[in-house]
Amino acid sequence: MLSPFRGFLDVRSEIDRMFDEVFGGLSRRFGGGELAEWSPAVDVYSKDGDLVIKAELPGMKAEDVDITLQEGVLTISGERKAEEEREGAGYFVRERRYGSFRRSMRLPEGVDESKIHARFEDGVLEVVVEGAGAVTEPRRIQIEGPKGS
């Protein structure tokens, strides 16, 4: 069975995330500079007919995050600010990421915008889109033969 959320995640966000995981990791291993952008891990699943989107945003506060909906595209964005440099501190390893992020995803057609709500707790953002997680079977289209046969 095909997933109703196949293609749900924004392709560019996913490619950027994968590229960052591969080459950002190499950059850190070989002493490369700090990367400005990062992308939070996101889970998207269906629960009781609702669509649930959870994003890990450790060390952030709700006021650091913005959620917008425009033309059926839900965007979660924000900025995790770097800690001030510590006087006399010499880092041996610095892997934590800071800077701005943006994750966008197209919502299923017919979503009631008034039934989207979000909450932020313990560094996890949860966005619930009521009624958008219903699994529907694909409709099969009958192929007709040539005319006159």
N, C-alpha and C positions, 0 to 999 in steps of 0.2 A: 504494500500500500504506500502511496506517495504521501509524504508529510505535507499537511496544509501550510506549514511554515517554511517549506523549502524555498530558498531565495529570500527569506524574510529579513535576514540581516543585511545591512548595507555592505555591498561588495567591497567598496573602497575601504571602509573601516576594517573589514576582515583582512584584506591584503596588507594594509598598513600595519595592523597588529602582528600578522605573521612575519612580515619583513622586519619589523622591530625586534621580534623575538629572536630571529636568526642573526641578523646583522648587528643589532644592538648588543646582544650577548657577546659577539665577537669583538666589538669595539671595547667593551668593558674588560674582556680577557686580555687584550693586547694593549691596554693602557690608553685607549682612545678617550676622546672628550665626552663630556656629559651630553646626553641627548635631551633636547628641550621638551619634546612631546612624549606622552605615554598614553596607554589605552587601558582602562580598567577591564577586568574580566567580567563578562556578562553571561548570565543564564537566562534563557527564555523558554517557558514551558506553559502547558495548559493545565489548569486546576479548576475542577468543578465548572467548566464552561467559560472560565475567565482566562485571559492571557496574563501571565505574570513575568515581569522582567526584573531581574535582580542584578545589581552592579556592585562590585566590591570597590569601596572608596575609603580605604583605611587612612586614618589620620585627618580626615576631612570633616567639615561640619555642613549641615543642611544649607546654610547661607553661601557656601562655596560652590553650590551645584545649581544648575539651571535646567529646567525641562521645558521644551517647547513642542508644539504640534502645528505643523503647517502643511496643508495639502496632503494629509494622510501620512506624513513622515514625522515620527517622534524622534526628537533629538535630546540627548542627555549630554550636557557639556559643563565645564567648570575648570577650576585651576587649583592645583595643590601647590602651595607656596613652600619654597625651600626654607629650611631652618637657617637661622643666622649662623655664620661661621663662628665656631668656638675659638676663643683666644687660646693659642698654644696647642690646639688640637691638630694632630697629624693623622689623617685617615689612612688605614691600611687597606680597607675595602670600602667602596661607596657604591652600592647598587640600588638604593632607593631612588625612585623617580619623582621628579617634580615638574611642574609646568602645566600647560593647558591640555585638555583632552576634549574629544568630541566623538560620540557614538550616535549614529543615526540608523533608523530602521523604518521600513514601510509597514504600516499597520494593515491588517486585512480590510477589504472594502466594507463599507457600511457601519463602521465603528461610530458609536454615539460618543462624541467628544465630551459630553457632560458626565460620562460614566468612567472617566479616567481619574484615578487618584494615586497619590504617592506618599510614602513615609520613609523616614531615614532613622535608622537605629543601629548603634554599634558598628558604624562604618559601612553599613550595607543599605543601599537605596533599593526600595521595592516599589515598582510601578505596576498597578493592576488596571487592566483594561477590561471592564466587565463585559461579558458576552462575546468577546473576540476570540476565545480559545476553543470554540466548538469545532470538533473535528468533522469535516464533511468529506464524503466520498467523491472522487472525481466523476464527472458526468461523462459517460462514454458516448461518442458521436458515431453513428452508423455511416459507413462508407457505401455510397451508391455505385452501382456499375455504370458502364457507358450507356448513354441514351439509346433507346431502340433495341436493347437486347432482351 
